[in-house]
Amino acid sequence: MAAKKKTGKTQGVSIYTIAESMNVSPGTVSRALNNRPDVSVGTRKLIRKKASELGFKLRTFEPRVTNICVVIEVTPNQSSLFSPFVDAVLDGVWKFCTENDMELSLFGEKPERLNECDLSRVLGRRSVNGAVFLNATRHSQYFAALNEQNFPYCCVLSGAPEAAQWTIVSDGTALGKRATSHLIDLGHRSIGLLDTLTGLEIGVERRTGYEQAMANAGITPVPELVFTHADCGDSVADGFEFGARGVRVLLDKNPAPTAFMTMSDEVAFGAIHELVSMGRRVPEDISVLSFDDSRFCQYANPPLTVISQSNERFGYEAAKLVSRRIEQNLQTNPYPALSIAGDLIVRGSTGPAPRKL
């Protein structure tokens, strides 16, 4: 009986065949054919070309769904990955992924771990194709390696200098100045700053705006009226506790603040809660202003005056840029720098400075 004639180009061709012909490991071939970012772009192209030459069906190894991961740097005093800011950004990323049939994943880690590991490999093992970074700081050291490996990513509001062209920003200085000017226009001269963002570029910008507005009004900024995590002594559980503790500390200063500017809604809620528990009226005795404008702000008692920023849009635009980097293999950003504006929304938590008796 005559033997059956073998048919089909892929008969006998496997990842081991490709690996042997290129003198690489089968694992490298598998990751390259799956378009994994932990294999360099050049190596991926060579392996896929060789597989095609040998008649290997590449479509079998194409990833089913693009996975965009939101990577959150977790600070030492952070008890939870989530905050109103993170929630809103995640909503924006989720909406983009849903509209474009992509997968959303989440990864949180301390900065020292992120700096020490080969991050593209860590994410590659999770089948991540690109990442949106939150809470990255000037000292985040992993972006140089991500740039070298051409790993698709985007930062929201803050990042290291190496990530500048891939960071979506707002004019933090102008917004900090506008927020402080609102309080100055109401007659406040002693304004406390509850600053939870000292390690982030956006935090530096907002504080700069605060100081500029004070100086422009002929008011000498008082460093003692700025409360940061370094002033806590020990760790605080979250922004609520930070706001409460900051109020207690700064009200003991001379002169005590007649208004507080906070960096997030959580901090503002904690500050207002503490003021009320101390018998202080908001805004009759002390005004409170915040950034972000989560859904809770307009339902607070009193409703919170804010610099409103569309954090959901930050997430949506960041995911869009990461998607473009994945699809187009971008090594430089050809798109105009994106800066998302904010706006002052005056509600019930700010009012005229109390008269001196």
N, C-alpha and C positions, 0 to 999 in steps of 0.2 A: 504494500500500500504506500502510495506516495505521500510524503510528509506535506502538511499544510503549509502553504506559503504565508509568511508573516506579512501583515499589511499594517499601514498606519505609521506615520513618521515618528511617533513617540514611543514605538515598541522598543523596549530595552533601555530607554533614556530616562534617567532619574536624576535627582539632585546630587547623588553620589557620582554619577557620570560627569556631570558638569563640574563638580568640585575637583575631581581627579584631573580633568582636562585643564583646569585653571590653577591647580596647586593651591586651593583654598579649602577651608573646612566645609562640610555639608551644612553646618549651622549658619555659616556666612551666606551660603547660596540661598538657604531657606529665608533668611531675614531680608536679603536683597530682593528676592522675588516677591516678598510680601511688602516691599517698599518701606521697610523699617528704617527710622531715622538714625539708628545706632550704626548703620553702615553708610559710609561716605557716598555722596552723590555719584562720584566718578566710578567707584567700585560697583554700585548698583547698576549703572549703565552698561559696564563691561559684562557683568554676569547676565543681565537680561539679553544683551546682544548674543552672547555665546549660547544661551538657552534657545534663542530663536533660531540660530544657525543649526543647532542639533535637532530642531523640530519639536522642542518641548513646548507644551501648551501653556503659555504664560497666563492666560485668562483664569486658569484654575487657581492661581496664586495671587490674583488681584485682591486687595482688601475689600471686604464687602461694604464697610461704612467708614468714612473718615471720622477719626476720634480727636476732638479738641478738648484738651484738659485745662481746667482752671487750677493753677498752682498758687497756693497761698503761703507766703512766708509767715511762720508762727513766731511771734515775739515771746521772750521768756515769761512775761507777765500776762500772756493771753490765755484765758481759760477755755475759749471756744473759737472754732474756725469762723463762726458766723457773727455778723453784725448787720445793722440796717444797710450799710454801704456794700458789704459783701453780698447780701441777699439781692440787692438791686442789680449789681453787676452780673451776678449769676443768672438773674431773670433775662437780662439782655443777651447773654451768651446762649442761654437755652432757646430763646425765641429765634435767634439766627440758625442754630443747629436744627431746630424743628422745621423751619421753613426750607432748609436745604438738605434734609435727610442725612444729617450728621449726628454723631454720638457725642454726648457731653459727659466728661468724667471729672473727678475732683481729687486733688492731691495736696495735702498740707504737711509741711515739714519745717523744722527749726533752721535758721539761716546757716548755722555752722555745718549741719548735715548737708544742706544744699551746696555749700561751698566745697565740701570735701569730696562729694561723690561725682561720678561721671553722669551728669544729670540726663543727657540725651539717652544714655543706655538704660538708666532707671526708668525713664518714661517709655523708651522703646519696648522694654519688657512688659509694659502695660498696654502695648499696641496703640500708643499715642502718636498721632501724626503732627500735632502742633499744640502750642500752649499759650494761654493768657495768664500773665503774672500779676498778682495783687500783693501789695505791701512790700514790694522789692525796694531796697534802700541803695544809697550811694555805695555801700560796702558789700553789695551782692556781687561776688566774684565769679559767678558761673557764666555770666553773659559772654565773656571773651571766648570761652570754649564753645558755647552755643553758636556764636558768630562763625568761628572757624569751621564748625561742622555744618554750617548753614541749616541749622535746625529752625523751623518756622515758629516764631513766637511774637508776642506783642505785650507790652506793659501798659497798665492803666495808672495814670497820674504820676507814678514814681518809679524810678529804676536807676541803675548805675549809668555812668557816662557812656559806657560801651553800648548801652541799649537805647541811646537817645533817638536814633532815627526810627526805632520801632516802638516809641512810647506815645500814647495818646494823652494829651495834657489839657489843662485849663490854665488860665492866667491867675495863679494863686496869689501873686502879689497884688494885682488889681482887685481881686475879690476880697482879700484880707483888708485892703485899704478901704474898700466900699463899706464893708461891715463895720469897721471901726468908725468911719466917718458918720455913719448913721447914728451911732451912740453919741458921738461928739456933738452932732447937730441937735441932739436931745438935751444937751447941757452936761453930759457926763465928762468928767475930767480924770477920775480915778477908775480905770477900766482893767479888771483882772482878765488874764488870758489862761484858760485851762487847755494846755497843749499836750495832746496825746500823740502828736506826729513829729516829734523832734528828730527822729532818724530818717524821715522821708523828705524828699525834695519838695513835695507839695506843702508839708508842714513848715519847712524853712521859708517858702514863698509867702505863706499866709502870715507868718510872724513878721516877715519883712514889711508886708503891707500894713500890718497893725502898727509897727514902729514908725513907718513913714507918715501915716495919717496923724498919729500923735504929734510928731515933730512939725508937720505942716500946720497944725493948729496951735503951735507954740507950747505944747505940753511935753515936758521931759519924760520919756518912757522910764518907768521904774522897774528894774529887773526883778525886784522882789514880788511884783504883782503877776509874774509869770510862773505858773505851776506846771511842772512836768513830772514824768515818772521818776526821775532822779530825786525829786523832792518827797517821794512817798515814804522813804525809809524802808518799808517792806513792800511786798507785791500787793496789788489790788486785784480783785477777782475779775472786774470788767469795767467798762466805761461808766456804768452807773455809780459804782463805788468810787471811781476816780473823781467824778464830778462832785460827789458828796464830800469826799475828803478835801478836795481843792477848795471848796467853799469854806469849810471849817478853818483851814489854814490861812487863807487870804483875808478872811474877815477879821483876823487878829492883827493884821498889818495896820500901819498908820501912815497915810490915811487908808482906811478900808475902802474897797471897791464899791461903787454905786451901780456898777454894771459888770457883767461877765460875758466874754466871748469864748465860745467853746468850739472844738474842732469836729464834733460829731453830735448827732441827736442823742445817743446814749448818754454822753457826758452832760448834755443840757438837761435831760430828764433827771439824772442823779443830782445835779445842782439844784434844780427847782424843788425836788423832793426835800432836800436838806434845808433849803431856805424856809420852806413852809413849816417844817418841823421845828425850826428855830424861831418861829413866829414872825418871819419876814414876809411881807407881801410882794408879789410879783405882778405888775412892774412898779407899783406905787413906791416901794422902798428900794428895790433892786431890779434892774433889767437883765434879761438873759437872751442871748442871740446865739444861733448855731449855724452849721453848714449841713448840707445834704438834702434835707426835706423828705424824710421817709413818710409813709402814709400816716404814722402816728402823730406827726407834728400838728396837723390842723385839728386833731381831736384831743390834744393835751389841754390841761387846765392850768393856766391860760394857753390858748393856741400859740405855738412857738414861732417867733420871728426867725427867718432863716435866709442864708444864701442858698438858693435852690440850684442844684446841679442834677442833670439827668444821668444818674449813675447807671440806669438801665441802658441808656444810649451808649455810654462808655463801653459796656459789655458787648452790645450788639456790634459796634464799630470795630472793637478789638477782635472779635471772632471773625468778622468780615476780612480784616487785614490778614489774619492768620490763614484763613482759607485761600486768599489770593497767593500768599507765599507758598502754600502747599501746591497749588495748581500750577503756578508759573515758575516755581523754583527760583524765587527772587533772592538775590544777594544784596541788592541795594533797594531802597524804597523809592519807586518812581512816582508815588502819589503825593499830592500836596500835604504838608504837615497838618494834622488834624488837631485843632484846639476847640474844645466844647465849652461854650460860654455858660456863665451862671447868672442868676438874677436875684436881687433883693426882694423878698416877700415879707412885708410888714404885717405882723399879727399882734396878738395881745400881750406878748411877753416883754415887749420893750415900751418904755414911756419916758416922759421927762424926768431928769434927775431930781431927786428930792431936794427941797429947799433947806438950806442950813438954818437952824433955829438960833 
